[in-house]
Amino acid sequence: MGTNEENKPAQSSGIPVGRLLEGNACVLLATIFFGINIPVVKLLIPQWMTAVDVTLWRILGGCALMWLASLFVRTQPIQRRHWGKIALGGALGLFSFLYLFNLSLRYADPIDVSIILTFPPVFVLLIQILFRHYRPSLMEVLGLAVSFVGAFLVIVTQHGGEAGSDNLLDDMLALASSLCYAFYLVIIEEPSHEYRPVNLLRWVFLAAAVPALFFVGSLPQAEIFHTTDITPWLLIGFVLLCPTFLSYFLMNPAIKMIGSELVSLYQYFIPVVATIASVLMHVATLHWIQVLAMIVIVAGMALTDIGKRRMAKSK
């Protein structure tokens, strides 16, 4: 997320072609990393690692990489009024999101999970309605309803998972992880406008590492430490380096170059990438109901977005 000054050049009509191409390339690569991450984690869980193990790797490894990167960039002190939000966003929002997301991939179809993970913008709007007394327009309410119909299609329709009831439970866990990520976005929104990404994220990851340390005792028991196969190490290396670390560095310059509104549209591309990667990796099979659910959710989000824009223009 960037400041208003950062977004002004991208929101004007005269974006240089070079900046437009570069900005779209950055966010496209970050989106590809996010999408591929879903079937990759599915390959790791539960054969090589548990959901707790993968969460520990992402949070503790991400924390180490963020602090290492902060040695090479200019940082600024965190204001006292932001410490509470950073601590809550990391310890509750980021940790809960990653843990529930990894937990959901035990038995759930990775394509289903990728579709459900498009939900944070919907939950952000609900949080604003419930806790910030935001009054939505009729079109925004209609968009929310349509999106939830799409999620309902995903959750109640099973696709030959490994365990029927567990498959349904894990779809619900994916929905809960989306809610946690929405809380994270709301909590961390104000500090994100004040600080550089590395400067902020090193503290967010450090806060998330505090609850993660309570589970670190189980990590040595992971199957990945008891095999000579290099494949799981390549997979967890990708998870740590690309979607956990590099994507954040790609998103920030993209926001500066093409604007946050255009960057946000790429979230709808994540299920497409995850679906292609899942099929190619032979961890899932695409079903027509998933395509329908994806279309319904995107249509609902589009209605919500149109409603928000009209509300903003009318003020």
Backbone torsions as a table, in degrees:
resi	resn	phi	psi	omega
1	MET	NA	140.7	-176.9
2	GLY	-121.1	172.8	178.4
3	THR	-80.1	169.4	-179.8
4	ASN	-62.1	-37.5	178.6
5	GLU	-62.4	-36.3	-178.8
6	GLU	-67.7	-31.6	-173.4
7	ASN	-87.3	-19.6	-174.8
8	LYS	-57.8	-47.3	-179.5
9	PRO	-61.3	-36.9	-177.3
10	ALA	-74.3	-25.5	-176.5
11	GLN	-87.7	-11.6	177.0
12	SER	-77.0	166.6	-173.5
13	SER	-78.6	-17.7	-173.0
14	GLY	-104.6	55.9	177.3
15	ILE	-74.6	124.9	176.8
16	PRO	-56.0	142.5	-177.2
17	VAL	-57.7	-39.3	-179.7
18	GLY	-62.0	-44.1	178.7
19	ARG	-67.3	-38.3	179.6
20	LEU	-62.3	-46.1	179.5
21	LEU	-66.7	-42.5	-178.5
22	GLU	-66.5	-42.6	179.4
23	GLY	-63.9	-44.5	178.7
24	ASN	-66.2	-35.7	178.4
25	ALA	-64.7	-40.4	179.8
26	CYS	-62.9	-50.9	-176.6
27	VAL	-71.2	-31.1	177.2
28	LEU	-64.9	-43.8	179.3
29	LEU	-65.1	-41.0	177.4
30	ALA	-62.2	-41.1	179.3
31	THR	-65.3	-39.7	177.3
32	ILE	-62.0	-41.9	177.4
33	PHE	-60.5	-45.6	-179.9
34	PHE	-61.8	-41.7	-178.2
35	GLY	-68.8	-44.7	-180.0
36	ILE	-66.0	-29.8	-178.6
37	ASN	-56.5	-33.9	-174.6
38	ILE	-65.3	-54.6	177.0
39	PRO	-67.9	-27.6	177.9
40	VAL	-64.3	-45.8	177.2
41	VAL	-63.4	-36.4	177.2
42	LYS	-60.6	-36.0	177.4
43	LEU	-68.6	-31.2	-178.8
44	LEU	-79.0	-35.2	-176.1
45	ILE	-103.7	128.9	-0.5
46	PRO	-101.0	9.1	-172.6
47	GLN	-62.6	-45.1	-174.5
48	TRP	-107.7	-29.9	-176.9
49	MET	-146.0	157.2	172.4
50	THR	-88.6	171.7	177.0
51	ALA	-60.5	-37.7	178.4
52	VAL	-64.1	-42.5	-179.5
53	ASP	-60.4	-47.1	-179.1
54	VAL	-64.6	-39.4	177.9
55	THR	-61.6	-43.2	178.5
56	LEU	-61.9	-43.7	179.3
57	TRP	-60.5	-45.2	-176.6
58	ARG	-68.4	-42.9	-175.7
59	ILE	-76.3	-51.3	-178.3
60	LEU	-69.4	-41.9	177.5
61	GLY	-66.5	-42.5	177.8
62	GLY	-62.7	-39.7	177.8
63	CYS	-60.3	-46.2	-179.8
64	ALA	-62.4	-42.5	-179.7
65	LEU	-67.5	-39.0	179.2
66	MET	-64.4	-43.0	-179.9
67	TRP	-69.6	-34.3	176.5
68	LEU	-65.6	-43.4	-179.9
69	ALA	-65.3	-32.1	-178.3
70	SER	-66.1	-17.3	178.1
71	LEU	-71.4	-18.1	-174.3
72	PHE	-109.8	4.1	178.6
73	VAL	-128.7	160.2	178.0
74	ARG	-76.1	128.3	-179.9
75	THR	-113.1	167.9	180.0
76	GLN	-136.1	151.2	-178.8
77	PRO	-67.5	145.8	177.9
78	ILE	-82.3	131.7	178.5
79	GLN	-71.1	147.4	-175.9
80	ARG	-57.4	-36.3	-177.0
81	ARG	-69.3	-12.9	-177.9
82	HIS	-98.6	-12.6	-175.2
83	TRP	-61.6	-39.9	-179.2
84	GLY	-62.7	-43.5	-179.8
85	LYS	-67.7	-38.5	179.3
86	ILE	-65.5	-44.1	179.7
87	ALA	-64.0	-45.1	-179.9
88	LEU	-67.7	-41.0	179.6
89	GLY	-63.3	-37.6	179.5
90	GLY	-79.1	-53.8	-173.3
91	ALA	-69.1	-34.6	-178.7
92	LEU	-103.0	-53.2	-175.0
93	GLY	-68.7	-60.3	-175.1
94	LEU	-68.1	-44.8	-179.8
95	PHE	-61.8	-47.8	-178.4
96	SER	-63.8	-41.2	179.2
97	PHE	-59.9	-51.3	-177.0
98	LEU	-65.9	-40.8	-178.6
99	TYR	-65.7	-47.5	-179.6
100	LEU	-67.3	-36.6	176.8
101	PHE	-61.2	-48.8	179.4
102	ASN	-65.5	-37.4	179.3
103	LEU	-65.0	-35.5	-177.8
104	SER	-67.1	-21.7	-176.4
105	LEU	-86.8	7.2	176.6
106	ARG	-60.5	-51.3	-177.0
107	TYR	-127.3	-19.0	-175.8
108	ALA	-66.7	150.0	175.7
109	ASP	-66.8	126.7	-177.7
110	PRO	-62.1	-27.2	176.8
111	ILE	-69.0	-41.8	175.3
112	ASP	-58.1	-45.7	-178.4
113	VAL	-61.5	-42.3	-179.0
114	SER	-64.6	-35.0	178.0
115	ILE	-68.1	-44.6	-179.0
116	ILE	-64.6	-31.3	-177.8
117	LEU	-74.5	1.8	171.7
118	THR	-84.4	0.3	-171.5
119	PHE	-81.1	-18.1	-177.6
120	PRO	-48.6	-41.8	178.7
121	PRO	-60.7	-34.4	178.0
122	VAL	-66.6	-44.7	179.9
123	PHE	-68.0	-34.2	176.7
124	VAL	-59.9	-44.0	178.6
125	LEU	-63.4	-41.7	178.0
126	LEU	-62.6	-40.3	178.1
127	ILE	-62.5	-40.8	178.6
128	GLN	-64.4	-37.1	179.1
129	ILE	-68.2	-43.9	-173.9
130	LEU	-78.8	-38.6	-171.4
131	PHE	-113.2	-15.9	-179.9
132	ARG	-117.0	10.9	174.6
133	HIS	56.0	34.9	176.1
134	TYR	-75.5	133.7	-179.9
135	ARG	-102.3	106.5	-177.1
136	PRO	-77.6	157.3	174.2
137	SER	-79.7	168.3	178.8
138	LEU	-60.8	-37.9	-179.7
139	MET	-66.9	-36.0	177.3
140	GLU	-65.5	-42.5	177.8
141	VAL	-63.0	-42.5	177.7
142	LEU	-61.3	-41.8	178.0
143	GLY	-61.5	-41.5	177.1
144	LEU	-60.8	-45.1	-178.6
145	ALA	-63.0	-43.4	-179.9
146	VAL	-63.9	-42.6	180.0
147	SER	-62.2	-40.8	179.9
148	PHE	-68.5	-28.9	173.6
149	VAL	-63.2	-41.6	177.3
150	GLY	-62.4	-43.2	177.5
151	ALA	-64.3	-37.5	178.6
152	PHE	-61.8	-39.8	178.1
153	LEU	-61.3	-41.1	-179.7
154	VAL	-66.3	-46.9	-171.1
155	ILE	-71.6	-41.4	-175.2
156	VAL	-84.5	-12.6	-179.8
157	THR	-99.4	117.4	-179.7
158	GLN	-93.5	150.2	-176.4
159	HIS	-124.7	45.2	176.9
160	GLY	71.2	39.8	179.0
161	GLY	-66.9	173.9	-177.3
162	GLU	-70.1	-26.8	179.1
163	ALA	-150.0	120.3	-171.3
164	GLY	-54.4	-59.7	-177.1
165	SER	-66.9	-37.2	178.4
166	ASP	-66.6	-34.3	177.5
167	ASN	-61.5	-45.2	178.4
168	LEU	-64.8	-43.5	178.8
169	LEU	-59.7	-42.8	-177.9
170	ASP	-70.6	-30.2	171.6
171	ASP	-62.7	-39.6	177.5
172	MET	-66.7	-36.1	176.9
173	LEU	-65.2	-37.3	176.4
174	ALA	-63.6	-39.2	177.1
175	LEU	-64.7	-40.7	177.6
176	ALA	-64.5	-36.7	178.5
177	SER	-65.4	-36.2	176.1
178	SER	-63.7	-38.8	177.6
179	LEU	-64.6	-42.6	178.0
180	CYS	-62.5	-39.4	179.3
181	TYR	-67.4	-35.8	176.8
182	ALA	-63.0	-43.2	175.9
183	PHE	-60.7	-39.8	178.1
184	TYR	-60.6	-45.2	-179.4
185	LEU	-62.8	-40.6	-179.7
186	VAL	-68.3	-45.3	-177.0
187	ILE	-65.5	-40.1	-171.7
188	ILE	-92.4	-0.7	-174.1
189	GLU	-59.4	-50.3	-177.6
190	GLU	-62.5	-50.2	178.0
191	PRO	-61.3	-30.1	-177.6
192	SER	-65.6	-22.1	177.6
193	HIS	-81.8	-15.0	-172.8
194	GLU	-98.2	-25.8	-169.6
195	TYR	-128.4	157.0	173.9
196	ARG	-65.1	151.3	-176.0
197	PRO	-54.3	-48.0	-178.1
198	VAL	-64.5	-41.0	-179.1
199	ASN	-60.5	-40.0	-179.7
200	LEU	-79.6	-47.3	-172.7
201	LEU	-67.7	-27.2	178.0
202	ARG	-63.4	-36.8	178.4
203	TRP	-78.5	-36.2	176.8
204	VAL	-62.0	-46.2	178.6
205	PHE	-66.7	-34.6	177.7
206	LEU	-65.4	-40.2	176.4
207	ALA	-64.7	-39.2	178.3
208	ALA	-68.1	-27.3	-179.2
209	ALA	-70.4	-21.6	-178.5
210	VAL	-63.0	-55.3	176.5
211	PRO	-67.7	-27.6	-179.9
212	ALA	-64.2	-32.0	-178.1
213	LEU	-63.5	-24.1	179.3
214	PHE	-68.4	-17.6	-177.7
215	PHE	-107.3	1.6	-171.1
216	VAL	-66.6	-20.5	-179.5
217	GLY	-64.3	-24.6	-178.6
218	SER	-83.9	-13.2	-173.5
219	LEU	-61.8	-43.0	-179.4
220	PRO	-61.2	-17.6	-178.7
221	GLN	-83.4	-6.2	-177.8
222	ALA	-61.5	142.7	-178.0
223	GLU	-61.6	-26.1	-177.9
224	ILE	-61.9	-26.2	179.5
225	PHE	-84.2	-4.0	-175.7
226	HIS	-122.8	33.2	179.2
227	THR	-139.8	154.0	175.5
228	THR	-97.2	-1.1	179.9
229	ASP	-72.0	127.5	-178.8
230	ILE	-82.1	-15.5	-174.9
231	THR	-56.1	-51.2	-179.0
232	PRO	-62.2	-30.2	178.3
233	TRP	-69.7	-36.4	175.3
234	LEU	-66.0	-38.3	179.9
235	LEU	-66.2	-48.8	-178.3
236	ILE	-69.7	-29.1	175.0
237	GLY	-63.9	-42.0	176.4
238	PHE	-62.1	-46.0	-178.4
239	VAL	-59.0	-42.5	-177.8
240	LEU	-72.6	-44.4	-173.4
241	LEU	-79.3	-45.1	-170.3
242	CYS	-86.6	-71.1	-177.6
243	PRO	-71.2	-25.7	-177.9
244	THR	-84.6	-33.4	-172.1
245	PHE	-116.2	-60.9	-172.6
246	LEU	-64.6	-36.1	-175.9
247	SER	-58.4	-36.7	179.7
248	TYR	-64.8	-35.8	179.9
249	PHE	-74.4	-24.3	177.7
250	LEU	-81.4	-33.1	-176.8
251	MET	-69.8	-40.7	-175.4
252	ASN	-63.0	-49.9	176.7
253	PRO	-65.1	-28.7	177.5
254	ALA	-63.8	-41.7	178.5
255	ILE	-62.7	-40.7	-180.0
256	LYS	-65.5	-37.5	-173.7
257	MET	-84.3	-36.7	-174.6
258	ILE	-124.2	-3.5	176.4
259	GLY	94.1	150.3	-175.7
260	SER	-68.5	-31.4	-178.2
261	GLU	-64.8	-45.2	179.4
262	LEU	-68.1	-38.6	178.3
263	VAL	-61.4	-40.2	-177.0
264	SER	-64.3	-25.3	-179.9
265	LEU	-66.3	-24.2	-177.5
266	TYR	-69.9	-15.1	179.5
267	GLN	-62.7	-27.2	179.3
268	TYR	-73.2	-12.0	179.7
269	PHE	-86.8	-16.1	-178.0
270	ILE	-59.2	-47.1	178.2
271	PRO	-61.3	-31.9	178.5
272	VAL	-65.0	-47.6	178.4
273	VAL	-63.1	-45.6	-179.1
274	ALA	-62.4	-38.0	179.7
275	THR	-65.7	-48.3	179.5
276	ILE	-60.7	-45.9	-179.1
277	ALA	-65.1	-39.3	-179.5
278	SER	-64.6	-41.4	179.4
279	VAL	-68.0	-43.9	179.9
280	LEU	-65.2	-33.3	-180.0
281	MET	-86.7	-1.9	178.1
282	HIS	61.6	36.9	175.7
283	VAL	-106.5	-4.3	179.0
284	ALA	-161.8	161.2	175.8
285	THR	-122.7	133.2	-178.1
286	LEU	-75.4	133.4	178.6
287	HIS	-117.7	151.0	-176.0
288	TRP	-61.4	-32.6	-178.7
289	ILE	-66.4	-29.8	177.7
290	GLN	-69.9	-39.6	176.7
291	VAL	-62.7	-43.7	178.9
292	LEU	-61.7	-45.3	-180.0
293	ALA	-61.8	-40.3	179.0
294	MET	-61.5	-43.9	-179.9
295	ILE	-64.8	-42.1	-179.1
296	VAL	-64.0	-44.7	-179.2
297	ILE	-64.5	-44.9	179.5
298	VAL	-63.8	-38.6	177.4
299	ALA	-63.2	-42.3	178.2
300	GLY	-63.1	-42.5	179.1
301	MET	-66.6	-36.0	178.0
302	ALA	-64.3	-42.1	177.0
303	LEU	-62.0	-42.6	179.4
304	THR	-63.0	-42.0	-179.2
305	ASP	-65.7	-41.5	178.2
306	ILE	-62.9	-41.9	178.7
307	GLY	-62.2	-40.9	179.5
308	LYS	-65.6	-41.5	179.6
309	ARG	-63.7	-41.2	178.9
310	ARG	-65.8	-38.7	178.0
311	MET	-63.7	-41.4	-178.9
312	ALA	-64.9	-39.2	-178.3
313	LYS	-70.9	-30.1	-176.9
314	SER	-77.2	-14.1	-177.0
315	LYS	-84.8	NA	NA
